[in-house]
Amino acid sequence: MVPPFLRDGGRSAERILGRDWSATALGPVGDWPVGLRTLLATLLRSPVPMAMLWGEAPVLFHNDAYAAMAGHGDLHRLGEPIGSGLAGDIAFDEEAVALCRSGRCPRYRDRERTLIRNGRSESAWFDCDYSPLVDDAGVRTGVICVVAETTDRVAAARRAAFLLQLADDLRAVATPAAIMALAAERLGEKMAVSRVFYAEITRQGWMTVEHDHARGVGSIVGRHSLESFGPDLLAAYRHGAPVVVRDVAGDTRLSDGARAGLQAREVSAFIDVVLFQEDEWVGLLAVQNATARNWSPAEEGLAQEVGERVKAAIERTRAEIALRELQNTLEQQVVERTAELRRYHAIVEAISSPICAFDTGYRLLAFNRAHQSEYLRVMGTETRIGDYFPDQFSGEQRNTMLALMRRALTGESFTVTAIFGRSEGDMPTWELSYTPLRDDGGRVIGAFHQATNVTGAMAARAELEIAQEALRQSQKVEAMGSLTGGVAHDFNNLLTPIIGSLDMLMRKEIGNARERRLIDGALQSAERAKTLVQRLLAFARRQPLQPIAVDLPLLVHGMVDLIGATVGPNIALAVDVESDLPPARADANQLEMALLNLAVNARDAMPAGGALTISVKHCVVEPHEAKDVPAGNYICLGVADSGIGMDEATRRRAIEPFFSTKGVGKGTGLGLSMVHGLAAQLGGGLTIDSTPGEGTHIALWLPLSDRDVAATRPPVARPDGSQGVGTVLLVDDEELVRLSTADMLADLGYRVVEAGSAAEAIDRVDAGLAPDFLVTDHLMPGATGAELVGELCARLPALKALIVSGYAETDGIDPDIARLSKPFRNEELAASLAALDTRPIATVVEPAAA
């Protein structure tokens, strides 16, 4: 059913969508492709932030959710070209658009952007998922991006890490002045402001600044009157919330005198956090900037949390100092300390974190109300002065607490995290800090125990560590792929003369029976090395592919006998193929190898026999589906077994290179890695569904081909007794490779002329050489093989060219040029040259996947 807004040339679309589309760069709505109109209507109505580029110009569309996220309502005029550049606010940049137009679907996580929100510039983070768009003819004409903002998660993780580190560092300093200085310095650097200080407030309305952290402005250490700020600002202080002033010059809460005084101190914007003890002011944390500043809610909250921590740390330090000033003798200190602790009860009670003190006998000397209330809430019982503190816990928790208290009484200051609570109830995670109490002689006479509930912070940290580990694994895989692709060319060059020479010795039956067996063994080992390199290249997505339109049902039926013989009679083989399937885009030879690998894995998972089902189906992945493959149309090649299955941990690692459950010497661990790399290189994917004891289903998702299945037969070698005719110009910069290949060509009956570079080959042609064939390496110093083919074919139109390469680097190679992968045997070279005799100068071959 066609939507009504697509039936009348776009007039209904204008009414429904509320926009005038008649004068866009793409013309009236009625002239747009049907797919574009449908996609645009879906995009504009979606609550999910999305943006789209269309055409070469390109033309930008986005929905209201995207505009709201970007912080302004009119990014560009919808439907108009955006010029030679791309929109850079959130979604689009040159890299993402280029990847999509090459057929990729890039995903970026926690991508940082600078946006203008609420009239100010700020950093934000986003997850961006891109997909290419095709027009009605199937041509990639546009890009769509689905955006999700992750700023809150990223900011929360960074903020939690900053606060945890600050708390640890504050515990390491011993004086209130050092605490004030450290906190001011850290907060000033974190928020990039001009001045930060912590001041103490007296009942008479005076604040004393002992230390400030100033950058680019003068210091204001000294004594200042709060009354000078005027009644409006004092009223805001009494409200209890942070006082935020974005522009001193224009804030009406400030009196003229206060405004003049602040401007004289180079203050144009500030955040004041007033700290209370019950209903009295006790401190002020001030964050000041020399220029007007639009403070964000996150900055306001950070200042308030730092202020609370500074207040608690100063009060804790003063309590410790007061306790260390008790009398010298241990007996007198124990008696007098208890009285002194009661005197300082008000100080300890003002701290919101649970705090207690214990003596060398592990008995409680004092605790604050927060300790009593939290202990009652979490453990279900109350504590009393004189209690043997470890007995308040049970089981392993008692042993843990006793070990921590014993460690503190050795004189060590430390912070740990532990889980304490009732097993049937709340089990929060606590950050426990211990500080020893010493007499004037330095002897340890007890210790402080301070607890902070960090359950939420630990959860945020765990999520951050998981994300970091995923990034490290991705980097390891990428590094291995780069290393594999880099050495493959040299390794294949080494194998080419080895395999060529051993193959010649085998064909000429040189040596006695024992020597021929040794030669055959060496040749088999070299072939295994060749296969290993091919699998590594497949895993790294760098294997040389020549994708064509493949009739997948025909390929599967053609391999049934081979697979049946491979898996054996104890396994029932079934084939389930849908009818009238379109062709898939794949490399037939590599796909046959991948299918055989999957069948062998299935056989090994069923040691006592079972059922193996191979299926071929047409599958569609919608953009909104949570799949491990991009949205689109696919031919799904499935291999399902009834074997032992895999647990979740094994399933997640199944495609890792060299991971194997078969034991040492029973596999390379590259089978599934190779299949996964092949699917990804073709623009598809691989999924694994498995349940222990119930079997495994592996699906290979292959994209559809936009071409018909080729009617030509694969290249074959010449008939027995037939010899190659003509002159071959052989070009390779590796002398051993060139000598081995020249020997093969001579053995096939060709006249061979050798050249060590493209320049030397051109010189020979300029000197009068008119070869019938050109066999050339691709990656060579100077000009590449592809460039040499173009140069010589322009001079000799009848020249037939074959590029021989040991690497998947296809940049600059015309897909119509015949290719042969190193290393190769005599018959593979013969077949490739024979195919050149039966094919036109340029045979159409689908390009390899990007």
N, C-alpha and C positions, 0 to 999 in steps of 0.2 A: 504494500500500500504506500503510495507516494504521499509524503506530508503535504498539507494544503499550501504551506508557504513555499513549496517548490514547483507548483503547477502553473503559476501565472506570471512567470518571468521575474519573480522576486518581490512583487508588490505586496503580497501577504507577508513575506519575510520582513519587509520594512515595518509593517504594522505590528507584527508579533514581537520582533526583536527590538523595536524602538529606535532603529537607526536608518539613516538614508544611505543606501548603497548604490545609488544611480550614477554617481560621478566618481567612482573609484578608479584606480589605475588599471584594474582588471575589466573595466567596462560595467555595464548593467548586470544585475544579479542573474537575469535570464540567460546571459551569455557565458556564465561561469560553468565549469564542469560540474556534473551532478555530484560527484564525490566531494568536491570542495564545498558545495552548498550544504550538503548533509553534515559534513565534518564541522563547518562553521556554526551551524545551528546547535549542534551538540556542545561545541566548545563554549559558546556564549551563554548557554543555559546551565552549564556545569558549575557546582559550588566549589569544585577543585581548581586551584590556580593553574591555568594553562595559557600558553602562548604559542603562536604558529607563524612560521615564515612560508611564503608561497611565491614561486617563480624565481627567475634569475635576478630580478631587480634589486632585492626581493621586496615583497609586500608583507606587512606585519598585521596580525590579528591577535587579540588577547581578550580574555573575559574580565568581568568586574572583580572577581576574586584575585586575579593576578595583579590588576591595577592597585587594589587595596593593599596587597602585600608589598608592592613596590613603594608605597608611601605617597603616591600622587595619582590623580585620576586620569591624566591624559599623557601617556608615555609618548605616543605618536598618534597622528590622526589615523584611525583604523581604516585599513584598505588602501593606504597611500604608500608609495615607495619610501624607504627609509634612507635612501642615498647610497653612496658607495660603501659605507660602513655598516656594522651590525649594531642592534640594540645591546647596550652593555650593562643595563641596570641589574638584571638577575640572570636571565636565561641564556642569551645568545652571545657567542663569540666565534671567532673564525675557526677555532679548532673543532668545537662541537658540530658546527654546521658542515664542515668538510668531512668529518667522520660519518655523519648521517647521509650525506650525498654520495658517499662511497659504499653505502649499504650497511654500515655499522649502526649499533644502537648503544651509544655510550651512556654510562651512568657515572655521576659525580656525587660524592658524599661530603657533606660539611664544607661546601665551597663558599669562600668568604667574598662578600660584596660590600661596597660602601654605598649606602642609600641616604636619601634626604627624607627624614621623617620628622614630623612636627616642627618643621622649620630648621632642622639641624642635621649635620652629617654624622652618620654612625655606621659601625660595622654590623653586618648581619651574616648568618650562615644558612645555607640551603642544600637540600638534596635535589638534584636535577636529573630526570630520566628523559632521554631523547629517543625519538623514533623517526625514521624517514617516512615521507608521505609520497604516494604515487598518484599521478593523474589518471584520467579514464583510460589512457593508453598504456598504463603500467610503468610510466617513466617516473623516476624519482624527481619530484618537482618541488617538494617542500619538506619542512622539518617541524615537528611538534614537540613541545617540552612540557612535562608535568612537574610542578615545583612543590616542594614541601619545606617549610621553614624549620630549621633546627637550632635557631639562635638560642632559645631558652635552654635547651639541653647542653649546648656547648658552653654557654655562659655559666650555667649552673656548675658544670664540672670544673671550669677554671676558677670559679669563685670558691668552690669547696676546697680545691687544692691550695689556693692562696690562704684561706682561713685556717686550714689544718697546719700548714707550714708556719704561719704566724703564731698559732697557739704553742707549737713546739718551741719556737725560738723565744717566745716570751717567758717560757718556763726556765730557760737557760740563763736568764739575767737575774741579778740578785738585788737590785735597788729600784725604787719607783722611778727615779730620774732616768735610768737606763731603759726601763720599760717604755716610758713616754717617748724617749728619743728613737728607740727602735720602731715603735708603732707608727710614729709620725713619718719616719723615713720610708718605711715599706708602703704605707698608704699613699704618700705623696708620689712615689714612683709608679705605683699601680694605677692611680687615677690621672697622672701627669698634670698636677696642679701646681700653683705657685707657692702655697704655704699650707702646712698642716701642723696643728699643735693640740696637746691635751692640757687643759687648765683645770685647776681645782677652784671650787666656788665656796665662799664663806657665807654664813648666815646674813652678814651685813650687805651682801650684794656685790662683793669684790671677787674678781677671778685673777688667779696668779698663774702666769705662764713661765715655767721653769726651762723649757726647751722647745724650740720649734724647728721644723724642717722647711727651709726657704730656698726657692730656686728662682733667681732673677729678681727677687724683691728683698727688702730689708727685713731684719729680725724684729719681732715685737715682744721679746722676752721682757717680763716685768709684771706690774700690777695694774689692772684696768677695772673700771666701774661699769657694771651691767646697767645701772640706771641711765648712763649716757646714751644708751641705744633707744630710749624712748618707751612710753607705755605700751604701744602697739606690739613691738617686738617682745617685750617682757611677757605680755599676755600670750603670745604664741609660744614662748618657752614653757609657760605653766601648763599649756595644753598637753605637753609630753611628747608630741611627735617631732621629728626633725624639722628645723626651720630652714626652708630652702628659699634662697634669694638668687634669681637668675640675672638681675641687672640692678645694682645698687642705685644707679642714677634714676631709675624709673619706678622703684618699689615704694608704694605709698605707706607701707607699714613703718618705714624709717622716718625719724624726725630729721629736720634739716641739719641739726648738730651731729646726729649719728651718721648721716650720709657724708657729711664733710669729714668726720673723723675716720670713717672707713676708707674714703677716697684718699685721705692723707696717708693711710697705711697701705696704699696700693691694692685695695680690695674692691673688685667690681662685681663679684659673684661669690656666694658661699653657701655651705651646708653646715648648720650647727646642730649637733646631737647633744641634748641635755640629758645627763644621767642622774637618776634619782636613787636615794636610799629611803625606802618607804615614801613619804610625801615631801622630802626635802631635796633640794639640789645639792649634789656633791661634786659634780664634774661636768666638763664641757669638752667635746671633741669638735674642733673646727677645721673644715676643709675650705680653703679660700683660693680664688683665682684672680689674677690681675686684670683679666678682661671678662666681659659678660659671657655667660655660659649657660646653655640650656641643659641643665642636669637631667639625666635619665632616672627612672625609678630604680634601676639596678644600682646606679651610683649612690642614690640616697640610701637604699637598703644596705649596701656594703659599708658605708660610713657608720650606720647605726650598729651593725654587728661588730665592727672593729672597736667602736666605742665601748660596747658592753664587755668585750674581751679585755680591753685595756683596764677598765675599772676593776674587773674581777682579778686581773693579774696584779694590779697595784695593791689591792686590799689583801690578797694572799701574801704578797711579799712583805707587807707591813706586819701582818700577823706573824709571819715567820721571824721577822726581825724582833718583834716584841717578845716572842717565846725564847729566842736566843739570849735575851737580856736578863733572864732569871738568875737566881743565885747559883753559886759555884758548886756546892755539894749536891750529890745526886739525891740523897734523902730529902733535903730541904727543897730541891727543885721539884721533886715529885709532888710534895705537899703544896708548895706555893704555886706551882704551875697550874694545878687544877683551879685554884682560886683566880689566877691571872686569866686562864682561859675563859672563865665565866665573865670576867670583866670585859674581855674582848668579844663577848658573845654577840654584841650588836654588829661588830665588824664582820664576823663570820656569817651571821644570819643574812647580811645584805647580799651575799654571793648566791646567785641562782643555781650554781652547780653543787651537787652533793659533795660535802667535805667532812672528813673526820680525822682525828689525831689518835694515835695509839702509842703505848710505851713499849719498852723492850720485852715485856711479857705478853705482847699481842692483845692487851686489854684497851678498851676504848677510854680515852680521856675526855673527848669532847666531839660534838658533831653539830651541824647546823640543821635548821628546819627542812631544808631541801633534801638532806641526807635521810632524815626520818620519813618524810612523805614519799620519796622515791623508793626507799627500801620497803615500806609498807605496801606500796602499789605493786612492785615487781615481785617481792619475795613473800608477801602476805603476813609478815610479822613485824613487830616493833623492836628497836634496839634500845639499850640502856647503858649509862656510864658504868664502866667496870666490866662490861660483858667481854668474854673471850671471843674476839671478833670472828676467827675462823669457824667457831661453832655455830655461827648464824647461817652457815651454808652446809650443804649435804653432798655426799658422794664425791665425785671428781671435782666439783666446784670448790669444796672445802680444801682439797689438796692444792688446787691452783691458787686460791687466796693465800694460804699459808706460805707457799713458795714465793709469792710476790712480796708479802710483808717481810719475810726473812731476807729477801734480796735488798729491800729498802733499808733494813737495819744494818746492813753492811756498809752503809754510807753512800750508796749509789743513787743518783737521781735519774729517773727513766720514765718513759711513757710506753704503754702497751695497749693492745686492744684485746678484749675477751668478751665472752657471752656469759651472762649471769641472769638467772631467773628461774621460775618454777617450770618444770618440764611440761606440766599440763596447761600452762598459761603463757604469759608474755615472756619472750626470750630475746630481749634487745641486746645489741652490741654496744659495749662501753669502751670509751677511751679512758684508761686509768693512768693517772700521773702520781708519782711518788717522789717526795722530797724529804731527806733525813733531817731530824732536829738534833742539833749539837749544843753542848755547853760551851763555856768560854774556853775550855781547854781543848776543844775540838772533838770530844767524845760524843758518840751517837747516843742520845737518850730517848729516841722515839722517831716517829715519822708522820708526815701528812699523807693522806690518801684523798685524791680528788677525782671524781668520776664525771664524764660527759657522755650523754647518750648520742652515739654517732651512727645509729642504724641507717638513717637515711643517707648520710654522707658516704658510708661504706657501700651502699647499693649503687650510688652514683659512681664511685670509684671503680667498682667491679665492672659496670657497663663500659667505662672508659678503657679499662684494661683489656676487655674483650675486643673492643674496636681496635686498639693498638696491636693486639696479637693478630687479628685478621689482616691488618695492614702489613705487619712483618711477614706473614705467610705469603701474601700477594707479592711482596717485594722479592722474597726468596724464589718464587716460581718465575717471576719476570727475569730475575738474574740468571736462573738456570736456562731459560729460553734463549736469552741473549748469548750466553756462553755456548750453548748447543749450536745455534745458527752460525756463530762465528768460526767454530772449529770444523764444521761439517765440510766446508769446501776443501780445506787442506787434507782432512782425513779421507775424503773420497778421492782426491788426487793421489794419495798414497795407495789406496786400494786398487785404483784402476790398472796400473802396470802389474800389480801382484796377481789380480784375477785374470787379466789378459794373458800374462805369461803362463800361469798354471793351466788356463784353458787351452792354450796352444799346445802345451806338453801333453795334455790329456787327448786332444784331438789327433796329434801325430803319434800317440801310443809310444812315447819315448820311455826307455827303461824296461827292466824286467817286471814281473808281476808284482813283486813286493814294492818296488819303487813306484809303480803306477798307483798302488794302494796308498802309499804315502802322499803322492801328488794329489790324489783324489781327496784324502783327508784334509790336506792343506787348503784345497779349493773350497771344500765345505766350510772350513773355519772362516775363510775370507768372506764367503757368502753370508755366514751368520753375522760377521762384523758389519757387512753391508746392510743387512736387515736391521741390526741394532741401531745404526745411524739413521735409517729411514724412520724407525719408531721414535727416536729422539727428535727428529725433525717434525714428525707428526705431532708429538706432544707440544713442541715449541711453536706449532702452527707455521712452520717454515718449509714444509716439504713441497717439492715442485708438483703442482697439480695442473691438469688440463681438464677442467670441468666441462662436461657435455650434457645434453639431454639424455637421461637414462630411463629406460623402461624397467622400473624396479621389480614388478611381478615377473617379468621375463628373466631378469638377473637371478632372482631367488629360485625360480623353478629350475634354472640351469645349474644351480649349485646344490640341489637337493641330494643328488646321489653322492657327491663329494662329502657333504655334511653328514649324511647317514653313515658313510663308511668311517668318518672321523670319530663320531660319537659312539659307534658300536651298537651291537644288537640289543643291549640291555636298556636302551633309551628309546622310547616311542617318539618318533618325529612327526609333527603335524604342521601343516602350512595353512594359514588363514589369510587370504588375499582378497581385498575388495575388487570389484569389477570397475572398468572404465576409469582407471586412475590416470591423472595427467602425469607427464614425465617429471622426474626429479632432476635437480641440478647437482651433479656429482661427478667424481672421477671413478669410472667403473672399476678399474683395476684396484685402486685403493679401497673402494667400497667392498669388493669381494674379499680382500684381505681382512677388513674390519669385521665383516659378517662371520668369517671363519674364526677369527679371534674370539668373538662373543660366543660362538658355538662351543669352542674348546673350553672356555671358562665355565659355561653351563654344564658341560660334561664333567669337569673336575668337581663341580659342586654337587654332583649326584653319583658318588662312588658306588652306591648299591643299585643304581639304575633309577629310572623315573621317566618324566615326560618333558619334552622340549617342543615348544611352539614358536614358530616364526610367523609373524604377522606383518602385513603391509596395509596401511590405512591412510585415508586423507584426513588430516586434523587441522583445526583452525584455533588459534590462540587470540582471544580478544584483548584489546588494550587494558581492560580493567581486571583481567585475570592475573592472579599471583603465580606465575609460572617461572621456571628457571630458563626459559627461552623467550626471545622477543616476540611481540605480537606479530601475527602473520599467518599465511597458509603454508602447510608443510605436508610432506609425505613421511609418515612415521614408520620406520622399520623397527619392529619390536622382537626381542628374543626373551622368552619367558621359560623358566625352569621350575621344577618342583623340588629343588635341592635344599640344602641346609640353610640358606638365607644368610642375611647379615644383620648384626645389631646396628644401632644408630651410629655409634662411634666408628665402626668399620665402614659403613655406607658413606659417611662424610669424607673418609680418607681414601676411598676406592680409586679415585682418579689421580691421586698423588703419584708422581713418578717414583718408581722403584718400590712402591708399597705392594706387598704381596702376602697372602695368607697361606701360600702353598708350601712354605718351608724353603730352606736354603737349597739352591741348585735345581729347583723345580719350576723356575720361571724368572723372567727379568723384572717383573713388576711394571712393565711398560704397556701391556696390552690395552687396558682401559684408558690409560693416558693417551695412547696413540689414537684410539677411536674418538675420544673426547676432542683432541686437537684437530683431527680430520673434520669432525662436525662443525667445530667453531670456525675453522678456516673456510669452510664452504658457506658460512653464514647461518648455520643452524645451531644445534645444541644436543646435549645428551642428558637424559634423566634416568635416575635409578630409584626403583621402589622395591623394598625388600623387607621381609619379616622373618626372624629366626624360626627355622623349622617349617616354614611354609613356602619358601622359594624366593626367586628374584625375577624382576621384570626390568629389562634395560631397553630404553627407547632411543633410537637415533632419529633426530628431527632434521629432515633435509628440505631445503627450500624448493619451491616449484621452479621449473625451467620455463623460460619464455620462448623456447624453440622446440621444434619437433625432433623426435628421435631420429638420429642420423641413419640413413639407409646404407651407408658404406660399410664394408667389412673391415675388421681390424687389419693392420699391416701384417703380412706374413713374409717369411724368408723366401728366397728364390728356390725353385725346384732343384732337386738333387742334380748335381753335375753342372748347374748353370753358374757362370762366372760373371762378376761385375765387369762392365765395359765402360771405359772412359777414364778421364783424369780427375783426380781428387786433390784439391788444394787443402792441406791439413794445417790448421793454425792452433798452436797451444804454447803458452809461455813456460810450461813445465816440461823439461826435456824428457824425463822418464815416461810421462804420460804420452807425449808426442811419439816417442820411439815405439811404445807398445801399440798405440793405435795405428801407426804407420805399418807395423808388421801385420796387424789384422787386415788392413785394407789391401796390402800386397798379397796376402794369402787368399783374399777374396777375388783377386784378379784385376784389381784397379792399379793404374799407374798413379804413384803418389809423389806430390811435390810438397815439401815441408816448409813452414815458416814459424818463427818464434814470437811474432807479434803481428798486430793488425797492420802496422806501418810496413813491415817486411812483406806481408802478403800483397799489399797494394803496389809495392815496388815491383814485385814479380809480374803482376798483371800489366803494369805500365811497360814492363820490358817485353811484353808480347805473349805471356802465358794466357791461354784461354781455357780454363778448367771447365769440366762438365758439372762437377760437384764442389761445394764448399763445406767442409766439416771444421767447425771452429769452437773453441772454448768461449765462454761468455765473459767472466771476470778476468781481465788481463790488464797489465799496466798500459797506460795510454788509452786507445779506443777500446770499447767493449766489443764482444762478438756481435751483438745486435747492430751496433753502429757499422761494423765491418760488412755485415750482410747488406745493409742499406746502401753502402757505398758501392760494393761490387755488383749488386743486382741492377743498380742504375746504369752501370757500364755494360754488363753482360745480362740482358733480359732473360736469356734462356738458362741462366745459372740456377741450379737447385741447391738450397742451403739447409744444413742441419746444425743446430746449436747443441753442443755437448757441455753440460754444466754439472758440478757437484753440489750446487746450492740452490735454494728456492728463490733467490733474488731475481725477480722478473721485471724490474723497472726498466723500461725502454725496449722490452722484447715484444714485438708484434705477436699477438696470439696466433696468427696464421702461420708463423714460422715453425717448422718441425723441430722438436726437441728430444734429446736423449739424455737420461740422467746417468751420471757416473756413480759407481763403477759399472761396467757392462762387459758381457761376454761377446765372443765372435758372432754368435748367431743373432744377438740383439742388435749389433751394429749392422749386420747384413740385412735384417728385417727392416730397419729404419731406412737404409739406403734403397732397398727394394721398393719401399712405400713411396719414396721420392719419385721413382720412375713411373708410378701409377697415379700420382696426384697432380693437380694443377699447381702452378707456381705458388698460389696462396690458398690453403685449405682452412675453412672457417672453424675455429675452435673457441669455445667459450673462455673468457679470461678467468684467471684464478681469482679466488675470493681475496678481498683486501684484508 
